[in-house]
Amino acid sequence: MEPCGSPYLTDSERGRATRLNFAHALARWKDRGVEQRTIGRLGRDVSVIGLGTWQLGADWGEVSESDALAVLDAAVSSGVTFLDTADVYGDGRSEQIIAKYIAGRTDRPFVATKMGRRVAQELRNYTLANFRAWTDRSRKNLGMDVLDLVQLHCPPPSVISSDEVFDALDTLVAEQRIAAYGVSVETCAEALAAIARPGVATIQIILNAFRRKPLEEVLPAAAAAGVGIIARVPLASGLLSGRYRADTTFPENDHRNYNRHGEAFDVGETFSGVDYATGVQAAQEFSGLAPAGVTPAQLALRWVVQQPGVSTVIPGARNVAQAQANSAAADVAPLSVETLAAVEDLYDKRIRALVHDKW
């Protein structure tokens, strides 16, 4: 594996250099006026609007490497300091593109990746040997000696209940393969179980105006435990952007086409589990709640940002304009009490019965 720092540095010196580079980068980003929040037990400040990079690997239609690099540059240039990826996004393509972008940068953003979806979802596959192999692969893909944050990628409940799994994750930290670990979850019950694990630094969970259940117990429990919250799918797979209509079509290799009913993975990952036709109608009503000068997508992001306990929000972006618009949501004024109440009322009337008790 090629080291990300100088080959003449010791491990401790290289780690210190990485921390100094991140501190230097953070100072530059703060100069840009981007809101930074501390992400749980990591003690690291990251931008409140991050970037999810699933779409740079696969499953959202074709995105060329040049377009992917342009999206990364637009996001980071706009103040984004947190990138989220996974080893299965494009079978490592997303990680590799991020590596090309961050190579040699002194203002390297924080990079979180995920592991665990390369095998059948059975407890017996969540072994230290596999963890070492998966993290070594991600270290190579990303060009990093020590991964900033590795998250279990929506594991089954049996994995979250296993002491041996978390002992293995602690071993990865001790071996300096990873700096910290978290858990990406599908359900609130899984989140609460993971929060109870003392080594868990972060929880990644779906949270948006159409998926509000985490507000009830998960966010308060995470805050009490000092666990960071990474909010994913903040736009409900684009529904909350207000761009889609009932007759909108998606490419064959886009999960919004092939997973609309949960054919490939948890349906909650696609349109947040909301029936598409119902979601389009509700999203049109949601768009009408946006304050003057604020796009529906920015309203959706601002709503998530405003929830107590959220560390960072990770919308995806397939082009430069989307990346810039998403980042600008950090500057949107706090939503009024009236707007927040209207969003809640829309959820109660249109969405709650469809999704609230499922996840």
Secondary structure, DSSP 8 states (H G I E B T S, - for coil): ---SS-TTS-HHHHHHHHHHHHHHHHHHHHHTT--EEE-GGG--EEESB-EE-HHHHSSBS---HHHHHHHHHHHHHTT--EEE--TTGGGGHHHHHHHHHHTT-SS--EEEEEE--SS-S-GGG--HHHHHHHHHHHHHHHT-SSBSEEEEES--HHHHT-HHHHHHHHHHHHTTSBS-EEEE-SSHHHHHHHHTSTTEEEEEEE-BTTB-GGGTTHHHHHHHHT-EEEEE-TTTTTGGGT---TT----TTBHHHHTTTSSSS-GGGSGGG--HHHHHHHHHHHHTT--TT--HHHHHHHHHHTSTTEEEE--B-SSHHHHHHHHHGGGS----HHHHHHHHHHIIIIIHHHHTTT-
